[in-house]
Amino acid sequence: MGMSREFLMFIAYKTVESFGTTNNNFGQFGKAKNFIAVIAALNIIEILLTINSIFFEQRISLSISLYFILIFSVFVIYFLISLVFKRSVLAKAIKRYKDTNFNDSGKVVGLLYLFINLGIAVGLVIEMERFEY
């Protein structure tokens, strides 16, 4: 488990490396955790939409209660990510992967993963539009 956590943290760190300056409250470590939280939330939404598409075929409308559940779930996911990905994980990841090919291609891998997942999510939403109420 340790190596995969370190690898994910390194890819996230390299992906957000050039996202603005580090003069904010988050810094590179915080931005990497935010990136992982966004990816995790996106994957959870994709899984739920896929389950709906395969088994239930229900149209999901964005109601006020669903909106607040989604917002609250982002905070829960960020909290869980904060428990799993500590600064020590980032330090080990940088030490382990700084002289590898992932040092150069980490940003590409992270952005590619993000865009592929966004495409899948959009495709699932379009698929959901064909369902009847």
Rosetta constraint file for C-alpha pairs under 8 A:
AtomPair CA 1 CA 5 HARMONIC 6.26 0.50
AtomPair CA 2 CA 6 HARMONIC 6.16 0.50
AtomPair CA 3 CA 7 HARMONIC 6.04 0.50
AtomPair CA 4 CA 8 HARMONIC 6.10 0.50
AtomPair CA 5 CA 9 HARMONIC 6.10 0.50
AtomPair CA 5 CA 85 HARMONIC 7.20 0.50
AtomPair CA 5 CA 89 HARMONIC 7.17 0.50
AtomPair CA 6 CA 10 HARMONIC 6.03 0.50
AtomPair CA 6 CA 89 HARMONIC 5.62 0.50
AtomPair CA 6 CA 90 HARMONIC 6.48 0.50
AtomPair CA 6 CA 92 HARMONIC 6.72 0.50
AtomPair CA 6 CA 93 HARMONIC 4.65 0.50
AtomPair CA 7 CA 11 HARMONIC 6.18 0.50
AtomPair CA 7 CA 93 HARMONIC 6.34 0.50
AtomPair CA 7 CA 97 HARMONIC 7.88 0.50
AtomPair CA 8 CA 12 HARMONIC 6.13 0.50
AtomPair CA 8 CA 36 HARMONIC 7.91 0.50
AtomPair CA 9 CA 13 HARMONIC 5.93 0.50
AtomPair CA 9 CA 32 HARMONIC 6.81 0.50
AtomPair CA 9 CA 33 HARMONIC 7.69 0.50
AtomPair CA 9 CA 36 HARMONIC 7.73 0.50
AtomPair CA 9 CA 85 HARMONIC 7.32 0.50
AtomPair CA 9 CA 89 HARMONIC 7.21 0.50
AtomPair CA 9 CA 90 HARMONIC 5.99 0.50
AtomPair CA 9 CA 93 HARMONIC 6.81 0.50
AtomPair CA 10 CA 14 HARMONIC 6.08 0.50
AtomPair CA 10 CA 90 HARMONIC 6.62 0.50
AtomPair CA 10 CA 93 HARMONIC 5.51 0.50
AtomPair CA 10 CA 94 HARMONIC 6.43 0.50
AtomPair CA 10 CA 97 HARMONIC 7.36 0.50
AtomPair CA 10 CA 106 HARMONIC 7.40 0.50
AtomPair CA 11 CA 15 HARMONIC 6.04 0.50
AtomPair CA 11 CA 102 HARMONIC 7.60 0.50
AtomPair CA 11 CA 106 HARMONIC 4.89 0.50
AtomPair CA 11 CA 107 HARMONIC 6.58 0.50
AtomPair CA 11 CA 109 HARMONIC 7.09 0.50
AtomPair CA 11 CA 110 HARMONIC 5.88 0.50
AtomPair CA 12 CA 16 HARMONIC 6.24 0.50
AtomPair CA 12 CA 32 HARMONIC 4.94 0.50
AtomPair CA 12 CA 33 HARMONIC 7.53 0.50
AtomPair CA 12 CA 35 HARMONIC 6.28 0.50
AtomPair CA 12 CA 36 HARMONIC 6.49 0.50
AtomPair CA 12 CA 106 HARMONIC 7.72 0.50
AtomPair CA 12 CA 107 HARMONIC 7.61 0.50
AtomPair CA 12 CA 110 HARMONIC 6.27 0.50
AtomPair CA 13 CA 17 HARMONIC 5.89 0.50
AtomPair CA 13 CA 28 HARMONIC 6.69 0.50
AtomPair CA 13 CA 29 HARMONIC 6.93 0.50
AtomPair CA 13 CA 31 HARMONIC 7.59 0.50
AtomPair CA 13 CA 32 HARMONIC 4.89 0.50
AtomPair CA 13 CA 90 HARMONIC 7.99 0.50
AtomPair CA 14 CA 103 HARMONIC 7.22 0.50
AtomPair CA 14 CA 106 HARMONIC 5.30 0.50
AtomPair CA 14 CA 107 HARMONIC 5.01 0.50
AtomPair CA 14 CA 110 HARMONIC 7.85 0.50
AtomPair CA 15 CA 32 HARMONIC 7.78 0.50
AtomPair CA 15 CA 106 HARMONIC 6.24 0.50
AtomPair CA 15 CA 107 HARMONIC 3.86 0.50
AtomPair CA 15 CA 108 HARMONIC 7.14 0.50
AtomPair CA 15 CA 109 HARMONIC 7.82 0.50
AtomPair CA 15 CA 110 HARMONIC 5.44 0.50
AtomPair CA 15 CA 111 HARMONIC 6.56 0.50
AtomPair CA 16 CA 28 HARMONIC 7.12 0.50
AtomPair CA 16 CA 31 HARMONIC 6.40 0.50
AtomPair CA 16 CA 32 HARMONIC 6.16 0.50
AtomPair CA 16 CA 35 HARMONIC 7.47 0.50
AtomPair CA 16 CA 107 HARMONIC 7.40 0.50
AtomPair CA 17 CA 28 HARMONIC 6.60 0.50
AtomPair CA 17 CA 107 HARMONIC 7.95 0.50
AtomPair CA 22 CA 26 HARMONIC 7.35 0.50
AtomPair CA 22 CA 27 HARMONIC 4.69 0.50
AtomPair CA 22 CA 28 HARMONIC 6.27 0.50
AtomPair CA 23 CA 27 HARMONIC 6.77 0.50
AtomPair CA 26 CA 30 HARMONIC 4.40 0.50
AtomPair CA 26 CA 31 HARMONIC 5.91 0.50
AtomPair CA 27 CA 31 HARMONIC 6.15 0.50
AtomPair CA 28 CA 32 HARMONIC 6.09 0.50
AtomPair CA 29 CA 33 HARMONIC 6.30 0.50
AtomPair CA 29 CA 87 HARMONIC 7.09 0.50
AtomPair CA 29 CA 90 HARMONIC 7.42 0.50
AtomPair CA 30 CA 34 HARMONIC 6.12 0.50
AtomPair CA 31 CA 35 HARMONIC 6.11 0.50
AtomPair CA 32 CA 36 HARMONIC 6.27 0.50
AtomPair CA 33 CA 37 HARMONIC 6.12 0.50
AtomPair CA 33 CA 78 HARMONIC 7.61 0.50
AtomPair CA 33 CA 81 HARMONIC 6.78 0.50
AtomPair CA 33 CA 82 HARMONIC 7.03 0.50
AtomPair CA 33 CA 85 HARMONIC 7.24 0.50
AtomPair CA 34 CA 38 HARMONIC 6.15 0.50
AtomPair CA 34 CA 78 HARMONIC 7.11 0.50
AtomPair CA 35 CA 39 HARMONIC 6.22 0.50
AtomPair CA 36 CA 40 HARMONIC 6.02 0.50
AtomPair CA 36 CA 81 HARMONIC 7.42 0.50
AtomPair CA 37 CA 41 HARMONIC 6.06 0.50
AtomPair CA 37 CA 74 HARMONIC 7.47 0.50
AtomPair CA 37 CA 77 HARMONIC 6.10 0.50
AtomPair CA 37 CA 78 HARMONIC 5.36 0.50
AtomPair CA 37 CA 81 HARMONIC 6.35 0.50
AtomPair CA 38 CA 42 HARMONIC 6.07 0.50
AtomPair CA 38 CA 74 HARMONIC 7.83 0.50
AtomPair CA 39 CA 43 HARMONIC 6.12 0.50
AtomPair CA 39 CA 114 HARMONIC 6.84 0.50
AtomPair CA 40 CA 44 HARMONIC 6.21 0.50
AtomPair CA 40 CA 77 HARMONIC 7.40 0.50
AtomPair CA 41 CA 45 HARMONIC 6.20 0.50
AtomPair CA 41 CA 73 HARMONIC 7.94 0.50
AtomPair CA 41 CA 74 HARMONIC 6.58 0.50
AtomPair CA 41 CA 77 HARMONIC 6.88 0.50
AtomPair CA 42 CA 46 HARMONIC 6.15 0.50
AtomPair CA 42 CA 117 HARMONIC 7.24 0.50
AtomPair CA 42 CA 118 HARMONIC 7.71 0.50
AtomPair CA 42 CA 121 HARMONIC 7.65 0.50
AtomPair CA 43 CA 47 HARMONIC 6.17 0.50
AtomPair CA 43 CA 117 HARMONIC 7.33 0.50
AtomPair CA 44 CA 48 HARMONIC 6.25 0.50
AtomPair CA 45 CA 49 HARMONIC 6.08 0.50
AtomPair CA 45 CA 121 HARMONIC 7.78 0.50
AtomPair CA 46 CA 50 HARMONIC 5.98 0.50
AtomPair CA 46 CA 120 HARMONIC 7.41 0.50
AtomPair CA 46 CA 121 HARMONIC 5.74 0.50
AtomPair CA 46 CA 124 HARMONIC 7.40 0.50
AtomPair CA 47 CA 51 HARMONIC 6.15 0.50
AtomPair CA 48 CA 52 HARMONIC 6.15 0.50
AtomPair CA 49 CA 53 HARMONIC 6.00 0.50
AtomPair CA 49 CA 124 HARMONIC 6.44 0.50
AtomPair CA 49 CA 125 HARMONIC 7.64 0.50
AtomPair CA 49 CA 128 HARMONIC 7.98 0.50
AtomPair CA 50 CA 54 HARMONIC 6.09 0.50
AtomPair CA 50 CA 124 HARMONIC 6.96 0.50
AtomPair CA 51 CA 55 HARMONIC 5.85 0.50
AtomPair CA 51 CA 56 HARMONIC 7.32 0.50
AtomPair CA 52 CA 56 HARMONIC 4.85 0.50
AtomPair CA 52 CA 57 HARMONIC 5.49 0.50
AtomPair CA 52 CA 58 HARMONIC 6.51 0.50
AtomPair CA 53 CA 57 HARMONIC 4.87 0.50
AtomPair CA 53 CA 58 HARMONIC 7.40 0.50
AtomPair CA 53 CA 124 HARMONIC 7.72 0.50
AtomPair CA 53 CA 127 HARMONIC 7.57 0.50
AtomPair CA 53 CA 128 HARMONIC 6.65 0.50
AtomPair CA 57 CA 128 HARMONIC 7.27 0.50
AtomPair CA 57 CA 131 HARMONIC 6.01 0.50
AtomPair CA 58 CA 128 HARMONIC 7.40 0.50
AtomPair CA 58 CA 131 HARMONIC 6.06 0.50
AtomPair CA 58 CA 132 HARMONIC 6.97 0.50
AtomPair CA 58 CA 133 HARMONIC 6.68 0.50
AtomPair CA 59 CA 128 HARMONIC 5.91 0.50
AtomPair CA 59 CA 129 HARMONIC 6.64 0.50
AtomPair CA 59 CA 131 HARMONIC 5.55 0.50
AtomPair CA 59 CA 132 HARMONIC 6.48 0.50
AtomPair CA 59 CA 133 HARMONIC 6.00 0.50
AtomPair CA 60 CA 128 HARMONIC 7.69 0.50
AtomPair CA 62 CA 66 HARMONIC 5.96 0.50
AtomPair CA 62 CA 67 HARMONIC 6.29 0.50
AtomPair CA 63 CA 67 HARMONIC 6.10 0.50
AtomPair CA 64 CA 68 HARMONIC 6.32 0.50
AtomPair CA 65 CA 69 HARMONIC 6.16 0.50
AtomPair CA 66 CA 70 HARMONIC 6.12 0.50
AtomPair CA 67 CA 71 HARMONIC 6.29 0.50
AtomPair CA 68 CA 72 HARMONIC 5.98 0.50
AtomPair CA 69 CA 73 HARMONIC 5.97 0.50
AtomPair CA 70 CA 74 HARMONIC 6.42 0.50
AtomPair CA 71 CA 75 HARMONIC 6.87 0.50
AtomPair CA 72 CA 76 HARMONIC 6.43 0.50
AtomPair CA 73 CA 77 HARMONIC 6.03 0.50
AtomPair CA 74 CA 78 HARMONIC 6.10 0.50
AtomPair CA 75 CA 79 HARMONIC 6.14 0.50
AtomPair CA 76 CA 80 HARMONIC 6.25 0.50
AtomPair CA 77 CA 81 HARMONIC 6.08 0.50
AtomPair CA 78 CA 82 HARMONIC 6.09 0.50
AtomPair CA 79 CA 83 HARMONIC 6.45 0.50
AtomPair CA 80 CA 84 HARMONIC 6.43 0.50
AtomPair CA 81 CA 85 HARMONIC 5.81 0.50
AtomPair CA 82 CA 86 HARMONIC 6.48 0.50
AtomPair CA 85 CA 89 HARMONIC 6.03 0.50
AtomPair CA 85 CA 90 HARMONIC 7.59 0.50
AtomPair CA 86 CA 90 HARMONIC 6.92 0.50
AtomPair CA 87 CA 91 HARMONIC 6.26 0.50
AtomPair CA 88 CA 92 HARMONIC 6.14 0.50
AtomPair CA 89 CA 93 HARMONIC 6.02 0.50
AtomPair CA 90 CA 94 HARMONIC 6.10 0.50
AtomPair CA 91 CA 95 HARMONIC 6.21 0.50
AtomPair CA 92 CA 96 HARMONIC 6.00 0.50
AtomPair CA 93 CA 97 HARMONIC 5.89 0.50
AtomPair CA 93 CA 98 HARMONIC 7.86 0.50
AtomPair CA 94 CA 98 HARMONIC 5.27 0.50
AtomPair CA 97 CA 101 HARMONIC 7.98 0.50
AtomPair CA 97 CA 102 HARMONIC 6.60 0.50
AtomPair CA 97 CA 103 HARMONIC 6.42 0.50
AtomPair CA 98 CA 102 HARMONIC 7.57 0.50
AtomPair CA 98 CA 103 HARMONIC 5.35 0.50
AtomPair CA 99 CA 103 HARMONIC 6.55 0.50
AtomPair CA 100 CA 104 HARMONIC 7.82 0.50
AtomPair CA 101 CA 105 HARMONIC 6.37 0.50
AtomPair CA 102 CA 106 HARMONIC 4.82 0.50
AtomPair CA 105 CA 109 HARMONIC 6.26 0.50
AtomPair CA 106 CA 110 HARMONIC 6.20 0.50
AtomPair CA 107 CA 111 HARMONIC 6.11 0.50
AtomPair CA 108 CA 112 HARMONIC 5.85 0.50
AtomPair CA 109 CA 113 HARMONIC 6.10 0.50
AtomPair CA 110 CA 114 HARMONIC 6.23 0.50
AtomPair CA 111 CA 115 HARMONIC 6.14 0.50
AtomPair CA 112 CA 116 HARMONIC 6.03 0.50
AtomPair CA 113 CA 117 HARMONIC 6.14 0.50
AtomPair CA 114 CA 118 HARMONIC 6.16 0.50
AtomPair CA 115 CA 119 HARMONIC 6.11 0.50
AtomPair CA 116 CA 120 HARMONIC 6.25 0.50
AtomPair CA 117 CA 121 HARMONIC 6.11 0.50
AtomPair CA 118 CA 122 HARMONIC 6.16 0.50
AtomPair CA 119 CA 123 HARMONIC 6.11 0.50
AtomPair CA 120 CA 124 HARMONIC 6.15 0.50
AtomPair CA 121 CA 125 HARMONIC 6.24 0.50
AtomPair CA 122 CA 126 HARMONIC 6.18 0.50
AtomPair CA 123 CA 127 HARMONIC 6.09 0.50
AtomPair CA 124 CA 128 HARMONIC 6.07 0.50
AtomPair CA 125 CA 129 HARMONIC 6.40 0.50
AtomPair CA 126 CA 130 HARMONIC 7.30 0.50
AtomPair CA 127 CA 131 HARMONIC 7.72 0.50
